[in-house]
Amino acid sequence: MSKIIPDIESLKSVVKINATVNYGIVQPFINDAIDIYIEPQVGNVIVELAEQGNDTWLTDRMRRALGPLAMALATDEFSVMFGDSGITVDNQRDKKSPANEAKIAAAKNSLFYRGMAALDRLIDGLERKPTDYPDYRDHVALQNHTPCFIGSAREYQDIGLVNIEYSALSYRTIYPTLLQLQERSVKEMLTVDLYSRLLSSDIDNPQAVLLRVMVIRFLANKAAELFTSQTTRNERTSAQGSRPEYQPVIRPVYQDLSDTGNFFADQSNYYAAEINSFITDNSDALNVVKSNNAIDFNRADKKIFTSCT
């Protein structure tokens, strides 16, 4: 039994549910919601602290996330019964009938949105109290152990200039894509040595500091382009059926249904061009030797044509 939501009355404080529902029916979904959604984001130690019930702020904030997420998991199964006759529904006269599929999907999406929004607020509260919750800080350090040019949701928004409403969940959803983009795209634009120096953040050269800002803005906009593209969203959700997907908050919301343009794509292309031009113009200050791909024929021993005798 979860002490965060130990009974139906506790669940009723955060979601709309009939008090006559047997808690034993709901309990498996509560346990699963902790394992699927809560613990990966805050760590098992923080969940254990909330289970103890001594920290009322932590327990209350976690309950507000856990309740809706548990019910979102339960929604599909609540509408059917499992028995000797297989999967059935109760549709007798003078009794309530199961909701149609559209209403079930709407309820599930609403519960999922409420739960993830509450989880985002819980994470924000934990990050604002690092001395009170050092175990959460250690959990985040283990999760984000690979160096990234954009180290937090605040850097993504304040330096990258892409509005994600400072959402830690949005940043964590985008984080693997950022790592792939910096490894594939940014490393190609920079030399290996310059890439390592900028990634370490241990730079005092004004030109290098400015270049790092350009890299962050390129990454932020390129990732935003991918996550706001309708095509890539269809690819992500096509195999999920009716399961809700957490969508990172990225403003402005852009769906390229008919227009093939994308604001974030234009911005990422702009910063990519700026990065290349900046490196060329400041190669000495950045201690970079850019390779020249032009073929050098300005030598006596190199000729395009030869004479035949």
C-alpha positions, -999 to +999 in steps of 0.1 A: +000+000+000+013+034-010+013+059+019+012+087-005-023+076-015-033+051+012-071+050+006-099+062-016-104+094+004-069+105-003-074+097-040-106+117-040-087+148-029-069+149-063-092+132-088-129+127-093-137+092-083-167+075-066-161+067-029-176+033-033-147+021-056-127-006-040-092+007-032-077-027-041-088-021-077-069+012-079-038+002-059-019-016-088-022+015-110-009+037-082+021+014-078+027+014-115+024+052-118+051+055-092+074+032-111+066+046-146+063+083-140+074+095-106+105+076-095+124+080-128+121+118-125+127+124-087+146+092-076+137+064-052+149+082-021+126+112-027+097+087-032+106+070+001+106+104+019+071+111+005+060+076+016+070+083+052+045+112+054+067+134+076+073+160+049+037+173+042+048+195+014+065+167-005+038+141+001+010+166-010+029+176-041+036+140-051+000+130-044-013+157-068+009+142-096+004+105-087-034+105-084-041+117-120-013+096-135-026+065-118-061+071-130-048+078-165-033+043-165-065+028-151-090+045-174-090+020-202-093-010-179-119+006-156-144+005-185-142-033-189-144-064-167-123-095-168-139-128-160-147-164-171-166-150-200-136-130-212-136-092-214-171-078-208-189-045-201-218-038-178-247-024-198-279-034-179-310-014-178-314+013-151-276+012-145-248+035-157-234+025-191-197+027-200-186+060-216-179+059-253-144+058-266-142+095-273-151+104-237-127+078-223-098+092-245-107+128-234-107+118-197-074+100-201-057+129-218-070+153-192-057+131-163-024+127-180-020+164-186-029+172-150-005+146-136+025+156-157+019+193-150+018+185-113+050+164-117+067+194-134+057+217-104+070+190-080+104+190-098+105+228-099+099+228-061+127+203-055+151+222-077+144+254-057+153+236-024+187+219-031+198+220+005+165+204+017+166+176-009+203+167-017+192+132-027+172+147-056+203+167-067+223+135-067+197+117-087+197+144-114+235+143-115+234+106-123+207+110-149+224+139-168+260+127-165+268+133-202+281+168-207+257+190-228+260+225-240+226+232-226+226+221-189+191+230-177+157+242-187+167+278-177+197+277-200+176+264-228+152+293-225+174+322-213+204+315-235+188+294-263+160+319-266+133+292-271+104+294-247+098+261-229+082+278-199+112+267-178+098+232-178+122+206-164+102+178-179+103+194-213+141+198-210+146+162-200+124+150-229+145+170-253+179+162-236+188+130-256+181+148-289+204+177-278+232+152-271+227+136-306+226+170-323+258+183-305+276+151-313+265+149-350+261+185-361+280+208-337+312+186-337+312+189-375+310+227-374+338+229-349+372+213-347+376+185-322+398+206-299+375+237-301+345+214-295+361+200-263+371+235-250+336+250-255+319+219-240+340+221-208+327+257-202+362+265-188+367+294-212+376+331-207+382+341-243+354+366-252+352+351-288+349+316-274+322+327-250+302+343-278+307+312-300+294+290-272+262+311-270+257+307-308+261+269-304+235+269-276+210+288-297+216+265-327+210+234-306+179+249-289+163+259-322+172+227-340+157+205-312+126+227-312+123+223-349+123+185-346+098+184-317+074+208-333+074+191-367+041+174-374+059+147-394+082+136-366+053+137-341+033+113-364+063+090-365+066+090-327+030+083-320+020+060-349+030+029-329+015+041-296-022+038-304-042+057-279-015+060-252-009+097-243+024+112-252+041+138-231+047+167-254+074+192-244+062+228-239+077+248-268+064+282-276+052+292-301+033+260-308+039+252-344+024+224-365+036+223-401+004+208-416+002+228-448+031+253-446+065+236-452+083+264-433+092+263-397+103+292-376+128+271-355+142+256-387+150+291-401+166+301-368+188+270-366+199+275-402+208+311-393+229+302-363+247+274-382+257+299-408+267+324-381+289+298-364+308+290-395+314+326-404+324+335-369+350+307-367+365+318-400+366+355-390+381+347-355+402+317-362+434+333-347+416+343-314+400+309-312+433+292-319+417+273-348+432+263-382+403+258-406+410+233-433+410+246-468+390+222-491+400+242-523+423+223-547+456+241-549+470+241-585+492+272-580+523+251-582+547+242-610+543+204-605+505+205-606+487+208-639+452+201-651+462+194-687+493+176-700+506+176-735+508+144-755+538+140-778 
